[in-house]
């Protein structure tokens, strides 16, 4: 029966949990819309080259975590491990450079073959945003402000810290890369196998290494901050000033980096201590070189993404799901009228629980099991008088009410 279990790293999201997922995604969408973002939906799988170009052929995602296969036409395709690459490809494919600046929101499933752990699965959901075509810190400020508003409206602001760093411009990063490689070459005998492979092609990735020996070496490495030129320092100062004006608190974390060459200037993460060692719940950064690297026009960009599963673990469960109103026919002849009443109320926005069978006792038990806030009892005698019995399920109080004015009596439960 093992084949009837979900694949490791996947899960069935049942109704009680689905409402938390929906709350995260709908809150993200509502906030993004207020900030002037439009929604984009890209395919769940792309040609593999879309991701190897954007994520780098030495990244853990590309070398260890991507679900890649050959389709029946002989093309190599990959289930998307993240959202930015697909958005960048869509920008190029659809000639959207005529529409700059672009502000885009996305949501949906992603796939990575990694060790399942708390809040991390092999199939997971993300929400994210991208701002394309704005080279100035104003876009960075807006992206971070949107993220903070989103987390605040989920009730998470007090438990989350914004960490921020400058990666510098291309010239600063080139200068730092040379200095870092020179330092790491003096410690090659102690570097991990993965880091040795990155030393020539992508040395900044070594700064992200989780290997204990690598971390000891990196602790004494030259600092990126010391290689920033005046333009990079000015960009970061303007970003920090803008966040301060908006009252957005942050910590300057000089160890926060992004390894790929197209990242520049801003890197940020919203972190928490409530999820153990893996504390990042939302992360982003500026990637001015990405679209050009993919073969499109040179286009500045900044964005972020957040894992829905991880955010649901932080939600306060005190926000209950909307409670239904139960419509209960008493007697066979009341069944058809109950259908009419239920449908009328649903069209008016009420959540209606309609029992399909059973006597009054069983249907009332079902209403209790569904946490109904009220029940409308429709007996045959009552229907001849065009009334029903409205029972408050919490207090037990009940009264006969006219079916014509039923909606007025139900307003307190909406």
DRENNUVEX-779128 format. One record per residue (C-alpha): residue in three letters; x, y, z. Coordinates in steps of 0.1 Angstrom, whole numbers, padded with zeros to 4 digits, always signed. Layout:
N
alaXYZ/...
//
This chain:
414
unk+0000+0000+0000/unk+0031+0023+0000/unk+0021+0035-0035/unk-0011+0050-0020/unk+0009+0073+0003/unk+0018+0108-0008/unk+0053+0111-0023/unk+0079+0121+0004/unk+0080+0158+0006/unk+0045+0164-0006/unk+0012+0167+0013/unk-0025+0167+0010/unk-0038+0201+0021/unk-0071+0193+0038/unk-0100+0219+0042/unk-0090+0231+0077/unk-0054+0238+0065/unk-0065+0252+0032/unk-0081+0282+0048/unk-0046+0292+0061/unk-0031+0288+0027/unk-0059+0308+0012/unk-0055+0336+0038/unk-0017+0339+0031/unk-0022+0340-0007/unk-0052+0363-0007/unk-0036+0387+0017/unk-0005+0388-0005/unk-0026+0394-0036/unk-0047+0421-0019/unk-0017+0440-0007/unk+0001+0437-0040/unk-0030+0451-0058/unk-0030+0481-0035/unk+0006+0488-0045/unk-0004+0487-0082/unk+0008+0452-0091/unk-0009+0430-0117/unk-0009+0392-0115/unk+0011+0370-0138/unk+0008+0332-0141/unk+0037+0314-0158/unk+0038+0276-0167/unk+0046+0251-0139/unk+0074+0237-0162/unk+0099+0255-0185/unk+0127+0244-0207/unk+0156+0235-0184/unk+0178+0262-0199/unk+0156+0289-0183/unk+0167+0279-0149/unk+0203+0269-0156/unk+0209+0303-0171/unk+0193+0322-0142/unk+0203+0301-0112/unk+0238+0292-0123/unk+0251+0258-0130/unk+0270+0256-0097/unk+0240+0264-0075/unk+0226+0238-0052/unk+0192+0242-0069/unk+0206+0233-0103/unk+0231+0206-0093/unk+0210+0189-0066/unk+0174+0200-0064/unk+0157+0205-0098/unk+0131+0180-0111/unk+0143+0177-0147/unk+0132+0152-0173/unk+0130+0146-0210/unk+0095+0149-0224/unk+0081+0128-0252/unk+0094+0153-0278/unk+0129+0149-0266/unk+0131+0183-0249/unk+0146+0187-0214/unk+0121+0204-0192/unk+0121+0213-0155/unk+0094+0218-0129/unk+0099+0254-0117/unk+0120+0256-0085/unk+0113+0293-0081/unk+0093+0321-0097/unk+0116+0348-0109/unk+0132+0329-0139/unk+0097+0322-0154/unk+0087+0358-0150/unk+0119+0370-0167/unk+0114+0345-0195/unk+0078+0357-0199/unk+0090+0393-0201/unk+0113+0384-0230/unk+0089+0360-0248/unk+0061+0385-0248/unk+0081+0416-0257/unk+0070+0434-0225/unk+0099+0459-0226/unk+0074+0483-0243/unk+0054+0483-0210/unk+0081+0493-0186/unk+0081+0498-0157/unk+0063+0466-0148/unk+0050+0455-0114/unk+0041+0419-0113/unk+0027+0395-0086/unk+0027+0357-0088/unk+0017+0327-0067/unk+0017+0290-0072/unk+0035+0257-0066/unk+0073+0252-0069/unk+0093+0220-0068/unk+0127+0212-0053/unk+0143+0179-0044/unk+0156+0188-0009/unk+0154+0172+0025/unk+0119+0178+0039/unk+0118+0197+0071/unk+0096+0220+0091/unk+0079+0243+0066/unk+0099+0230+0037/unk+0086+0205+0012/unk+0095+0192-0022/unk+0063+0206-0036/unk+0056+0239-0020/unk+0038+0272-0027/unk+0052+0307-0030/unk+0039+0342-0034/unk+0062+0368-0049/unk+0066+0401-0067/unk+0089+0416-0093/unk+0095+0452-0103/unk+0111+0456-0137/unk+0125+0486-0154/unk+0133+0508-0123/unk+0171+0513-0117/unk+0167+0536-0086/unk+0163+0527-0049/unk+0126+0538-0051/unk+0118+0503-0064/unk+0137+0487-0036/unk+0119+0507-0010/unk+0085+0499-0025/unk+0093+0462-0027/unk+0104+0461+0009/unk+0074+0482+0020/unk+0050+0459+0003/unk+0066+0429+0020/unk+0064+0445+0054/unk+0027+0455+0049/unk+0019+0419+0038/unk+0036+0404+0068/unk+0020+0430+0091/unk-0015+0422+0078/unk-0009+0385+0085/unk-0002+0396+0121/unk+0034+0386+0119/unk+0053+0419+0121/unk+0062+0416+0158/unk+0079+0382+0154/unk+0099+0390+0123/unk+0131+0410+0116/unk+0142+0427+0084/unk+0178+0421+0076/unk+0194+0442+0049/unk+0227+0445+0030/unk+0243+0461+0000/unk+0259+0438-0026/unk+0273+0468-0045/unk+0273+0474-0082/unk+0291+0453-0108/unk+0325+0472-0104/unk+0324+0468-0066/unk+0315+0431-0069/unk+0343+0425-0094/unk+0369+0441-0070/unk+0355+0421-0041/unk+0355+0389-0060/unk+0392+0392-0068/unk+0400+0399-0032/unk+0379+0370-0020/unk+0394+0345-0044/unk+0429+0356-0034/unk+0420+0350+0003/unk+0403+0316-0003/unk+0431+0303-0024/unk+0452+0304+0007/unk+0427+0280+0024/unk+0420+0256-0004/unk+0432+0226+0016/unk+0404+0232+0041/unk+0376+0241+0018/unk+0347+0216+0013/unk+0344+0197-0020/unk+0314+0219-0031/unk+0333+0251-0023/unk+0364+0240-0042/unk+0341+0236-0073/unk+0327+0271-0068/unk+0361+0288-0062/unk+0367+0297-0098/unk+0332+0299-0112/unk+0311+0314-0084/unk+0332+0322-0053/unk+0306+0344-0036/unk+0285+0312-0032/unk+0311+0300-0007/unk+0299+0328+0016/unk+0266+0309+0018/unk+0282+0275+0027/unk+0267+0256+0056/unk+0298+0235+0059/unk+0314+0241+0093/unk+0350+0242+0080/unk+0339+0267+0053/unk+0322+0288+0078/unk+0353+0291+0099/unk+0373+0302+0069/unk+0346+0327+0057/unk+0345+0342+0092/unk+0379+0359+0086/unk+0374+0366+0048/unk+0375+0402+0034/unk+0342+0420+0038/unk+0322+0430+0008/unk+0314+0463+0025/unk+0350+0474+0023/unk+0349+0470-0015/unk+0319+0492-0022/unk+0325+0523-0043/unk+0309+0557-0038/unk+0280+0549-0062/unk+0271+0517-0043/unk+0274+0534-0009/unk+0251+0562-0021/unk+0225+0538-0034/unk+0224+0519-0001/unk+0223+0552+0019/unk+0193+0563-0001/unk+0176+0530+0004/unk+0181+0531+0042/unk+0169+0567+0043/unk+0137+0558+0025/unk+0130+0529+0048/unk+0136+0551+0078/unk+0111+0577+0065/unk+0085+0550+0062/unk+0092+0538+0097/unk+0104+0504+0085/unk+0129+0490+0110/unk+0159+0469+0098/unk+0192+0455+0108/unk+0223+0458+0086/unk+0236+0423+0082/unk+0269+0424+0064/unk+0270+0386+0060/unk+0238+0386+0039/unk+0249+0379+0003/unk+0236+0365-0031/unk+0261+0344-0050/unk+0251+0350-0086/unk+0268+0377-0107/unk+0236+0394-0118/unk+0226+0403-0082/unk+0236+0438-0072/unk+0229+0464-0046/unk+0200+0453-0024/unk+0197+0420-0006/unk+0172+0415+0021/unk+0155+0388+0042/unk+0126+0388+0068/unk+0136+0363+0094/unk+0121+0348+0126/unk+0134+0327+0155/unk+0100+0309+0157/unk+0109+0283+0130/unk+0142+0271+0144/unk+0175+0273+0124/unk+0157+0278+0090/unk+0143+0312+0099/unk+0139+0330+0066/unk+0102+0335+0057/unk+0106+0361+0029/unk+0137+0369+0008/unk+0146+0392-0021/unk+0171+0413-0039/unk+0180+0434-0069/unk+0190+0416-0101/unk+0198+0442-0127/unk+0218+0417-0149/unk+0194+0388-0150/unk+0173+0396-0181/unk+0203+0406-0201/unk+0220+0374-0191/unk+0190+0354-0204/unk+0193+0371-0238/unk+0168+0399-0233/unk+0173+0437-0232/unk+0193+0450-0202/unk+0165+0456-0177/unk+0169+0464-0140/unk+0148+0444-0116/unk+0141+0437-0080/unk+0117+0412-0063/unk+0110+0389-0034/unk+0094+0355-0027/unk+0078+0340+0004/unk+0070+0304+0012/unk+0033+0299+0019/unk+0038+0268+0041/unk+0063+0285+0063/unk+0041+0315+0068/unk+0011+0293+0077/unk+0032+0278+0106/unk+0034+0313+0120/unk-0002+0323+0118/unk-0023+0328+0149/unk-0050+0302+0147/unk-0074+0324+0166/unk-0089+0337+0134/unk-0116+0312+0129/unk-0131+0301+0096/unk-0164+0317+0087/unk-0191+0297+0105/unk-0220+0283+0084/unk-0257+0286+0088/unk-0275+0252+0087/unk-0307+0248+0067/unk-0326+0218+0081/unk-0358+0204+0065/unk-0380+0186+0090/unk-0401+0160+0070/unk-0398+0149+0034/unk-0420+0175+0019/unk-0397+0203+0032/unk-0367+0190+0013/unk-0374+0210-0019/unk-0381+0242+0000/unk-0349+0238+0019/unk-0330+0237-0014/unk-0346+0269-0025/unk-0339+0287+0008/unk-0303+0275+0009/unk-0296+0286-0027/unk-0312+0320-0021/unk-0290+0326+0010/unk-0258+0314-0008/unk-0264+0339-0035/unk-0266+0366-0008/unk-0232+0356+0005/unk-0240+0333+0033/unk-0221+0301+0040/unk-0248+0274+0041/unk-0246+0239+0054/unk-0274+0217+0040/unk-0279+0183+0054/unk-0287+0156+0027/unk-0304+0130+0049/unk-0312+0118+0084/unk-0337+0127+0110/unk-0338+0160+0129/unk-0314+0147+0156/unk-0288+0136+0131/unk-0290+0168+0111/unk-0286+0189+0142/unk-0256+0169+0152/unk-0241+0175+0118/unk-0248+0212+0122/unk-0229+0212+0155/unk-0200+0192+0140/unk-0197+0218+0113/unk-0197+0246+0140/unk-0228+0262+0126/unk-0236+0296+0141/unk-0273+0292+0135/unk-0299+0268+0121/unk-0330+0274+0101/unk-0356+0246+0108/unk-0382+0242+0081/unk-0411+0220+0091/unk-0441+0212+0069/unk-0465+0230+0092/unk-0442+0261+0093/unk-0439+0262+0055/unk-0477+0264+0051/unk-0474+0297+0071/unk-0443+0308+0052/unk-0422+0308+0083/unk-0392+0289+0097/unk-0376+0285+0131/unk-0343+0303+0136/unk-0321+0288+0163/unk-0289+0304+0177/unk-0266+0275+0180/unk-0245+0291+0208/unk-0273+0302+0231/unk-0300+0278+0221/unk-0325+0306+0217/unk-0350+0301+0189/unk-0378+0321+0173/unk-0402+0318+0144/unk-0393+0342+0116/unk-0409+0350+0082/unk-0391+0334+0053/unk-0395+0367+0034/unk-0375+0386+0061/unk-0351+0357+0068/unk-0321+0377+0055/unk-0328+0406+0079/unk-0327+0382+0109/unk-0295+0365+0096/unk-0275+0398+0092/unk-0260+0394+0127/unk-0244+0361+0116/unk-0229+0373+0083/
//
